[in-house]
Amino acid sequence: MEKDSHHIIRYPKLVMVWVFLLLLTGLTVWVSRLDLGVLHVWGSLAIAVMKAFLVIAFFMHMRYEGRLLRGLLLLTLVTLAIFIGFTFFDLSYR
């Protein structure tokens, strides 16, 4: 029987990640008020990806999981990116 190892993340680190998420949320609001044209969408998506990475890595403890779960997560995210890409492709030719 394998021994389960629990990864305990200390509260100061979680609070630091939470504060960084709040800063990224403020950055999202700031970018939404700028007139950047097409870069507005790409900037917002980049910020959303950073926020999702922080949530997945720290709050979902994916940072401490094995290679199989990380690989499955990567496969899922690549599939999602392909579908979003097809949506942008479809919208750009309407």
C-alpha positions as CSV (number, residue, x, y, z in Angstrom):
1,M,0.0,0.0,0.0
2,E,1.4,3.4,-1.0
3,K,1.7,6.0,1.6
4,D,-0.4,9.1,0.9
5,S,1.7,12.3,1.1
6,H,-0.3,15.4,1.8
7,H,1.1,18.7,0.7
8,I,0.4,21.5,3.1
9,I,0.8,24.9,1.8
10,R,1.3,27.5,4.5
11,Y,-1.2,30.4,4.9
12,P,1.3,33.2,4.1
13,K,1.9,31.6,0.7
14,L,-1.8,31.2,0.0
15,V,-2.4,34.8,1.1
16,M,0.4,36.0,-1.2
17,V,-1.2,34.1,-4.2
18,W,-4.6,35.5,-3.3
19,V,-3.1,39.1,-3.2
20,F,-1.5,38.5,-6.6
21,L,-4.8,37.3,-7.9
22,L,-6.4,40.5,-6.7
23,L,-3.7,42.5,-8.4
24,L,-4.3,40.6,-11.6
25,T,-8.0,41.3,-11.3
26,G,-7.3,45.0,-11.0
27,L,-5.1,44.8,-14.0
28,T,-7.9,43.1,-15.9
29,V,-10.2,46.0,-15.0
30,W,-7.6,48.5,-16.1
31,V,-7.0,46.8,-19.4
32,S,-10.7,46.7,-20.1
33,R,-10.9,50.5,-19.9
34,L,-8.0,51.0,-22.4
35,D,-8.6,51.4,-26.1
36,L,-6.3,48.7,-27.4
37,G,-8.3,47.4,-30.3
38,V,-7.5,43.7,-31.0
39,L,-4.9,43.7,-28.3
40,H,-7.6,44.2,-25.7
41,V,-8.8,40.6,-26.2
42,W,-5.3,39.1,-26.2
43,G,-4.3,41.1,-23.1
44,S,-7.4,40.0,-21.2
45,L,-6.8,36.4,-22.2
46,A,-3.2,36.5,-21.1
47,I,-4.2,37.8,-17.7
48,A,-6.9,35.1,-17.4
49,V,-4.4,32.4,-18.2
50,M,-2.1,33.7,-15.5
51,K,-4.9,33.7,-13.0
52,A,-6.0,30.2,-14.0
53,F,-2.5,28.9,-13.6
54,L,-2.2,30.3,-10.1
55,V,-5.6,28.8,-9.1
56,I,-4.8,25.4,-10.6
57,A,-1.2,25.3,-9.2
58,F,-1.8,26.4,-5.7
59,F,-5.4,26.2,-4.7
60,M,-6.1,22.9,-6.6
61,H,-2.6,21.6,-5.5
62,M,-1.8,20.5,-9.1
63,R,1.7,21.6,-8.5
64,Y,2.3,18.6,-6.3
65,E,0.5,16.0,-8.4
66,G,2.1,13.3,-10.5
67,R,3.0,13.3,-14.2
68,L,-0.2,11.5,-15.3
69,L,-2.6,14.1,-13.8
70,R,-0.4,17.0,-15.1
71,G,-0.4,15.4,-18.5
72,L,-4.2,15.0,-18.5
73,L,-4.6,18.6,-17.4
74,L,-2.3,19.7,-20.2
75,L,-4.3,17.7,-22.8
76,T,-7.5,19.2,-21.5
77,L,-6.2,22.7,-21.7
78,V,-4.8,22.2,-25.2
79,T,-8.2,20.8,-26.3
80,L,-9.9,23.9,-24.8
81,A,-7.4,26.2,-26.6
82,I,-8.1,24.5,-29.9
83,F,-11.9,25.0,-29.5
84,I,-11.4,28.6,-28.5
85,G,-9.1,29.1,-31.5
86,F,-11.7,27.6,-33.8
87,T,-14.3,30.0,-32.3
88,F,-12.0,33.0,-33.0
89,F,-11.4,31.7,-36.5
90,D,-15.1,31.3,-37.1
91,L,-15.9,34.8,-35.7
92,S,-13.2,36.5,-37.8
93,Y,-14.7,35.3,-41.1
94,R,-18.4,36.2,-40.5
